[in-house]
Amino acid sequence: MSTLTNRLTSGSLIGLAGLHVAWGLGSALPFAARSQLADSVVGTKEVPPPLACFSVAAALAAGSALVLNVPTLPSPLRRSGLIAMAGAFGARAILGFVGKTEVISPGSTSDRFVSLDRKYYAPLCVGLAMGSLAEVVSHGPDR
């Protein structure tokens, strides 16, 4: 993977992890109120509980580490992880584009969320899926 793609993918994942930690700690960033955050980012009336926010943050941070290969993992294990991550982000993107994110996030149905999902969140997931796959492709089947 090119250094730029690697850094963009990893940096995006760690940035998103940081946002989820902030939300778990009670921040409404980048909104003025938690109700706006819930409507815009989750599509519900309330933000998920801290444990859910921290769990997503941990998964995103782990994904960032996987992209960077820190710690170094055996190639088959890393490759499998990157493919799974690409699949998860790809599926999330498809659901977002067709307005069905509620399938994996029940209650994510507000009009504002669905609009933002199609415009920003789903394309971001496409980028993260492609960044993950780029790492797999760049190292070939034997690395």
N, C-alpha and C positions, 0 to 999 in steps of 0.2 A: 504494500500500500504506500502511496506517496506520503511523505511526511505531513503535507498539508491536510490530506484527507484524514489521516490518522489523528492529527491534532484537532481538527474540526469535529470529528465524531466523538472523540474522547472528551474534549472540552465541552461540547454540547451536553453530553451525558452527565458530566460532573456539575455543570451549571444547573441542569434540571434537578439533580440530586440536592443541590444547595437550596433551591426554591422549595422543594418538598420538606426539607428540614425546617426552613423558616415557617412554612405553613403549619407544620406539626407543633411548632413552638408558639403559634398563635398570631403570626403576622398575616396581614392581608396583601402584602406586596405582590404585584404592583398596583393594587387597588386601594381605595380609601376605606373600604369596609369589607368584613368577611362575607357578608351577604353578596356583595358584588363578585368577590372571588369565587364563591360557591356557584353562582349563576353562570359566570363566564368560563371557569376552568373545569367544573365538575358537572354543571347542568342541573344542579339540585338546589334546594333551599339552604342546605347547610354543608359546610366543609366536612369531609370525613374526619374521624377521630385521629388524634396524634399517632397512634400505633400504625394506622394505615398509611399516613404520610411518611413516617419513618421507614416503614417496610418498602414503600416505593423508592424512597431515597437510597436505601441500602441496595436494592436491585439495580438502580441506575448507576450507583458508584461501582458496583461489581462489574457491570457492563463496561464502564469506562476502563477499569483495570484489565478486563479481558481484551479490549481493543489494544491497549498498550502492552499487553502480555506481561503484566506485573502483578504477582510474581510469575516467572516463566513456567508455563504449563507444557506438558507433552503435546506435541502437534495434533494428534488425533482428538484429544480432549478439548483443546482450544478451538480447533476447527468445528467440532460439534457444537460447542458453546456459541460460537459466532454465527453458525447457521441457525441455531435455535433463536438467538437474539434477532437475527434478520427476519426470521419467520414471524416472531411475535410483533415486531414493529411493522412488518408488511401487513399482517392481519389487522392490526390496529389502524393502519392507514386506510385500508379498504373499507373497514367499518365506518371510519370517519367520513370518507368521501360519499358513501351511500346513506349517511345519516342514521346509522344503526349502532353507534357506540354503546347504546344502552344494553346491547347483547352481552358485553363484557363488563359494563359498569351500570348496573340497574339504576334507573331513575335519571340517567343523563339525557334529559329530553328537552330542556328549556330551549326556546327559539334562539336565544343569544349564544348558548353553547354550541348548538348544531351549526350555526353560521360560522362561528370562530373555528370550530372543528374542521369544517370543510376548507376554510380559507388559510388557516395557520397550522393547526395541530396535526392534521393528516399529512400535509406536505412535509412537515418536520419529521414525522415518522417514516415517510418514504426516504428522506435523506439519511436518517439513522440506519434504516435497513440497508440502504445502498452502501453506506460507510462500513457497515459490518461485513457485507458480502465482498466489498473491495479488498478487505484484509484477507479473506479466504482465497480469493482469486489470485492475489499478488504472491501468495506463498505456495500456490499449486497444491496438488494432492499429496505430495510426499513431505511437505515441511510443516 
